[in-house]
Amino acid sequence: MKNIAILGFGTVGAGVADVIAASHNKICREIHDVVNVKYILDLKDFPESKYADRVVHDFDIILNDPEVEIICETMGGTKVAFDYTMRALSAGKSVVTSNKEVVAAYGKLLCDVAREKGVRYLYEASVGGGIPILRTIKTSLAANEIYGIDGILNGTTNYILTHMKDDGTSFAEALSQAQQKGYAELNPKADVDGDDACRKICILAALAFGTMISQSSVNCEGISSVTLDTIEKAEKFGGSIKLIASARKMKGEKIDISVSPCVVSNENPLSNVSDVFNAIMIHAQHLGDVMMYGRGAGKLPTASAVLSDIIEIIKSGKGSEQETWTIADPGTLSDNFKVFDTFCIYVPYSFGARKEKVLSLFGNTTESFEDADGFGFIVENISRNKIRKALHSIDVKDYSVFRYIK
């Protein structure tokens, strides 16, 4: 029997217990043993739950029980979750988690401690909910250099942008709908400001490139400024506005990492990812482009990912190799405003200059559309700084620019 403990009996923690019960036979076949939830740590008692007799309030009970080999941290937050995780690893217990905040902030340290103690620290559920993206990078793509990742990593923002486009609702109305359906928190800041997606792309970049990047070093822009007019302009460019978390290996081994609203071409499968679904597009050396799609959150999908880590530890052994990350220094990261890329630019007529004069400032230009208020065009192989410098040279300061993903 393999005894585990669950820290936090909220949505994901309860989901872990439910998946173990519902998939008992399948799990037994996989590991040739039984997984038993011996303890559940929470502040509450849950007297109506069938697991009520397993609830404890003192972490030391779990920590000091030699029969508990694996701990599932599904608490959320950072301070207590990090403390318990560090103590568990130091005591020789493996830890699996769905907590992206802890992984993004302390992942390197926790991986180092796990490796030193001969145990495992796994976090499949921290990115993409039930989408097995982290294990895919570590195993299925192990023979490939990964050049880049573009992902829709936050279901709340994708739901908002989808309904703004499909229903013509404002940002505020779409956010309110998301809150009513339980897709957005009462305080949605972490989602709409891009913080949630930022943590996830930092974790993906660490696995893909072996370098842990601090969230504070990422150029992160949310969707609060996206309007119905922005959505309409994106459609005229032949695409959709999506909040894209991106990490790319640039020339000189520098990493370009960002979170921002982008215009995604209708020919790119990311443009068709709607509602609360997530998708991650990986650009790999030998495989080319591959996309994984699925539910990025939710009780059972996330719990499923947690269980996949538990099964891996049991099958491979707690002393299996733990990844090693370096910490990114400032010289590792590219300046987003100097990175050459493809951009959509919209210039209103209000400034008084002629369209021909504006277009003459740029070399490889594709004119996309013109409307009553202004005109939009796409420029390849240019940086945001060069766009700004060119337009400011003719006193054009009222314009919008978005990265264009083909």
C-alpha positions in Angstrom: 0.0 0.0 0.0 1.2 3.5 -0.9 0.1 6.0 1.6 -0.3 9.7 0.6 -1.4 12.9 2.3 -3.3 15.7 0.8 -2.6 19.3 1.9 -5.7 21.4 1.4 -9.1 19.9 0.7 -10.5 22.6 -1.6 -11.5 22.0 -5.2 -8.3 20.3 -6.4 -7.6 18.4 -3.1 -11.1 17.0 -3.0 -10.6 16.1 -6.7 -7.5 14.1 -6.0 -9.4 12.0 -3.4 -12.3 11.5 -5.8 -10.1 10.5 -8.8 -8.3 8.0 -6.6 -11.6 6.5 -5.6 -13.1 6.6 -9.1 -10.0 5.2 -10.8 -9.0 2.7 -8.1 -8.8 -0.3 -10.5 -7.0 1.5 -13.2 -4.4 2.9 -10.7 -3.9 -0.5 -9.2 -3.2 -2.0 -12.6 -0.7 0.8 -13.3 1.3 0.6 -10.1 0.6 -3.0 -9.0 -0.3 -1.6 -5.6 -3.0 0.5 -3.9 -2.9 4.2 -3.3 -4.4 5.1 0.1 -5.2 8.6 1.3 -4.1 8.4 4.9 -4.3 12.0 5.9 -6.0 15.2 4.7 -4.7 18.5 6.2 -7.1 21.4 6.3 -8.4 24.0 8.7 -11.9 22.6 8.4 -13.3 19.3 9.6 -15.6 18.3 6.7 -18.0 16.2 9.0 -20.2 15.3 6.0 -17.4 14.0 3.9 -16.6 10.3 3.6 -13.0 11.3 4.3 -13.9 13.0 7.6 -11.9 10.5 9.7 -8.7 11.3 7.8 -8.7 15.0 8.4 -6.0 16.4 10.6 -5.0 20.0 11.5 -1.4 19.5 12.5 1.2 19.1 9.6 3.7 17.4 12.0 1.4 14.3 12.2 1.9 13.8 8.5 5.6 14.8 8.5 6.4 12.3 11.3 4.6 9.4 9.9 7.1 7.1 8.1 4.3 5.4 6.2 3.5 8.6 4.2 5.8 8.6 1.2 4.1 11.2 -1.0 2.4 14.5 -0.2 0.0 16.3 -2.5 0.2 20.1 -2.0 -3.0 21.6 -3.3 -3.3 24.5 -0.8 -2.6 27.5 -3.0 -0.8 30.6 -1.9 3.0 30.6 -1.3 4.1 31.1 2.3 2.6 28.1 4.1 2.7 25.9 1.0 6.4 26.6 0.4 7.2 25.9 4.1 5.3 22.6 4.2 6.9 21.5 0.9 10.4 22.3 2.0 9.9 20.5 5.2 8.4 17.4 3.5 11.2 17.2 0.9 13.8 17.7 3.7 12.2 14.8 5.6 12.6 12.5 2.6 9.0 12.6 1.3 8.2 13.3 -2.4 5.9 16.1 -3.1 3.5 16.7 -6.1 1.7 20.0 -6.5 -0.8 22.0 -8.5 0.5 25.2 -7.0 1.9 27.4 -9.9 2.8 30.2 -7.5 5.2 28.1 -5.5 6.7 26.4 -8.5 7.3 29.7 -10.3 8.7 31.4 -7.2 10.7 28.6 -5.6 10.9 25.8 -8.2 14.7 25.7 -8.6 15.3 25.6 -4.8 12.7 22.9 -4.3 14.0 20.8 -7.2 17.5 21.1 -5.7 16.4 20.0 -2.3 14.5 17.0 -3.8 17.5 16.0 -5.7 19.8 16.3 -2.6 17.4 14.2 -0.5 16.8 11.5 -3.2 13.1 12.3 -3.6 10.9 13.9 -6.3 9.2 17.3 -6.7 6.7 17.1 -9.5 4.3 19.8 -10.7 2.4 18.6 -13.8 -0.8 20.2 -12.6 0.7 23.6 -12.2 0.5 24.4 -16.0 -2.4 23.7 -18.2 -4.6 21.8 -15.7 -5.1 18.3 -17.1 -3.0 18.9 -20.3 0.1 16.8 -19.9 2.4 19.5 -21.3 5.3 19.3 -18.8 5.7 15.5 -19.1 5.6 15.9 -22.9 8.4 18.4 -22.8 10.5 16.2 -20.4 9.9 12.9 -22.2 8.3 12.9 -25.6 10.3 15.9 -26.8 13.6 15.0 -25.1 15.4 14.5 -28.4 14.4 18.0 -29.6 15.8 21.4 -28.9 12.8 23.6 -28.2 13.0 26.9 -30.0 9.8 28.5 -28.7 6.5 28.2 -26.9 3.3 30.2 -27.5 0.4 29.4 -25.2 -3.1 30.4 -24.2 -2.5 29.5 -20.6 -5.4 31.3 -18.8 -9.0 30.1 -19.3 -10.6 33.2 -17.7 -9.0 35.6 -20.1 -9.7 33.3 -23.0 -13.4 33.1 -22.0 -13.6 36.9 -21.8 -12.0 37.5 -25.2 -14.1 34.8 -26.8 -17.3 36.3 -25.7 -16.3 39.8 -26.5 -15.7 38.6 -30.1 -18.6 36.2 -30.5 -21.3 38.2 -28.6 -20.2 41.7 -28.9 -20.1 42.2 -25.1 -17.8 44.7 -23.5 -14.8 43.6 -21.3 -16.7 44.5 -18.2 -19.8 42.5 -19.3 -17.7 39.4 -20.3 -15.8 39.5 -17.0 -19.1 39.7 -15.1 -20.3 36.6 -17.0 -17.1 34.8 -16.2 -17.5 35.6 -12.5 -21.1 34.4 -12.5 -20.1 31.1 -14.0 -17.2 30.6 -11.5 -14.5 31.0 -14.1 -13.2 34.2 -12.6 -12.5 35.2 -9.0 -14.3 38.1 -7.3 -10.9 39.8 -7.5 -9.8 38.8 -11.1 -6.5 40.7 -11.1 -4.2 37.7 -11.3 -6.1 36.5 -14.4 -6.8 39.7 -16.3 -3.5 41.4 -15.6 -1.6 38.3 -16.9 0.0 37.2 -13.7 -1.4 33.7 -13.8 -0.2 33.2 -17.4 3.1 34.7 -16.5 3.8 32.2 -13.8 3.0 29.3 -16.1 5.2 30.5 -19.0 8.1 30.9 -16.5 7.6 27.2 -15.5 7.4 26.1 -19.2 10.5 28.1 -20.0 12.4 26.5 -17.1 11.7 23.0 -18.5 12.3 24.0 -22.1 15.5 26.0 -21.7 16.7 24.9 -18.3 16.6 28.4 -16.9 14.2 29.7 -14.2 13.1 33.2 -15.0 11.7 35.4 -12.3 8.1 36.6 -12.9 9.2 40.2 -12.1 11.6 40.0 -15.2 8.8 39.2 -17.6 7.2 41.9 -19.7 3.6 41.2 -18.7 0.5 42.9 -20.1 -3.1 41.9 -19.4 -6.3 42.3 -21.3 -8.0 45.2 -19.4 -7.2 47.6 -22.2 -8.7 45.4 -24.9 -12.0 46.9 -26.3 -14.5 45.8 -28.8 -12.8 48.1 -31.3 -9.5 46.2 -30.6 -11.4 42.9 -31.3 -12.8 44.3 -34.6 -9.4 45.6 -35.7 -7.9 42.1 -35.1 -10.6 40.6 -37.3 -9.7 43.0 -40.1 -6.1 41.9 -39.8 -7.4 38.3 -40.4 -7.0 37.1 -36.8 -8.2 37.0 -33.3 -7.0 38.8 -30.1 -5.6 36.2 -27.7 -3.6 36.6 -24.5 -0.4 34.8 -25.5 2.3 33.7 -23.1 5.5 33.3 -25.1 9.0 32.1 -24.5 11.5 31.9 -27.3 15.2 31.1 -27.7 16.8 34.0 -29.7 20.2 34.4 -31.4 23.0 34.3 -28.9 21.0 32.0 -26.7 19.1 34.8 -25.2 15.5 34.2 -24.1 12.6 36.4 -25.1 9.7 35.9 -22.7 6.4 37.9 -22.5 2.7 37.9 -21.8 0.6 40.2 -24.0 -2.5 40.4 -26.2 -1.5 39.4 -29.7 -3.3 39.1 -33.0 -3.2 35.4 -33.9 -3.8 34.6 -37.6 -6.9 32.7 -38.4 -4.7 30.1 -40.1 -3.0 29.4 -36.7 -4.9 26.7 -34.6 -4.4 28.9 -31.5 -6.9 31.4 -33.0 -9.7 28.7 -32.7 -9.1 28.0 -29.0 -12.2 29.3 -27.3 -14.0 29.7 -24.0 -12.0 28.4 -21.0 -9.8 26.0 -22.9 -6.1 26.3 -23.0 -3.6 25.4 -25.7 0.2 25.3 -25.9 2.1 25.4 -29.3 5.6 24.1 -29.1 8.2 24.9 -31.8 10.6 21.9 -31.7 13.8 21.1 -33.6 12.9 17.9 -35.3 9.1 17.6 -34.8 8.3 21.1 -36.0 5.1 22.7 -34.5 3.0 20.6 -32.1 0.0 21.9 -30.2 -1.6 20.4 -27.1 -5.2 21.5 -26.2 -7.6 20.8 -23.4 -9.1 22.0 -20.1 -6.6 24.3 -18.4 -8.4 24.1 -15.0 -11.2 22.4 -13.1 -11.5 19.9 -10.3 -11.1 16.6 -12.1 -8.7 17.7 -15.0 -6.3 19.2 -12.5 -6.6 16.3 -10.1 -5.9 13.9 -13.0 -2.6 15.7 -13.5 -1.7 15.4 -9.8 -2.4 11.7 -9.9 -0.2 11.3 -13.0 2.7 12.6 -10.9 1.9 10.3 -8.0 1.8 7.3 -10.4 5.1 8.4 -12.0 6.8 8.5 -8.5 5.5 5.1 -7.5 6.5 3.5 -10.8 9.9 5.1 -11.3 11.0 5.3 -7.7 11.5 8.4 -5.5 15.2 8.5 -6.3 14.7 9.1 -10.0 16.5 12.0 -11.6 15.2 15.5 -10.7 15.7 18.3 -13.3 18.3 20.9 -12.7 17.7 24.6 -13.5 19.9 27.6 -13.5 18.7 31.1 -12.5 18.4 33.6 -15.3 20.6 36.6 -14.9 19.7 39.9 -16.7 22.0 39.1 -19.5 20.1 36.0 -20.3 16.9 37.9 -21.3 16.2 39.8 -24.5 14.8 43.3 -24.4 11.2 42.8 -25.7 11.2 46.2 -27.4 14.3 45.4 -29.3 13.3 41.9 -30.5 12.6 41.7 -34.3 9.2 40.2 -35.1 6.1 40.7 -37.1 3.6 43.3 -35.9 0.1 44.6 -36.7 0.0 48.4 -36.7 -3.1 50.6 -36.8 -2.8 54.4 -37.3 -5.8 56.7 -37.1 -6.2 59.6 -39.5 -6.5 62.0 -36.6 -2.9 63.0 -36.7 -3.2 64.5 -40.2 -0.4 62.7 -42.0 -1.0 60.8 -45.3 -1.1 57.0 -45.4 1.5 56.9 -48.1 4.0 58.8 -45.9 3.5 56.4 -43.0 3.9 53.3 -45.2 7.0 54.7 -46.8 8.7 54.5 -43.4 8.6 50.8 -43.4 10.2 48.3 -45.8 8.5 44.9 -45.8 4.9 46.1 -45.4 1.6 44.3 -46.1 -1.4 46.7 -46.2 -4.3 44.9 -44.6 -7.2 47.3 -44.5 -8.5 50.9 -44.4 -11.6 52.1 -42.6 -13.3 55.5 -41.9 -11.0 56.1 -38.9 -7.6 55.0 -40.1 -5.6 52.2 -41.7 -3.9 49.0 -40.6 -0.9 47.2 -42.0 1.5 44.4 -41.1 5.3 44.8 -40.9 7.7 41.9 -40.8 11.2 41.8 -39.3 11.0 44.9 -37.1 11.1 45.8 -33.4 8.8 47.8 -31.3 11.5 50.4 -30.8 12.0 50.9 -34.5 8.2 51.2 -35.1 8.0 53.9 -32.4 11.1 55.7 -33.7 9.7 55.7 -37.3 6.3 56.9 -36.4 7.5 59.5 -33.9 9.8 60.9 -36.7 6.6 62.2 -38.4 4.9 63.1 -35.1 2.6 60.1 -35.2 2.0 59.1 -31.5 -1.6 57.9 -31.6 -1.3 54.4 -32.9 -1.7 50.8 -31.7 0.7 47.8 -32.2 0.3 44.1 -31.5 2.6 41.2 -32.1 1.3 39.1 -35.1 1.4 35.3 -34.8 1.1 33.7 -38.2 
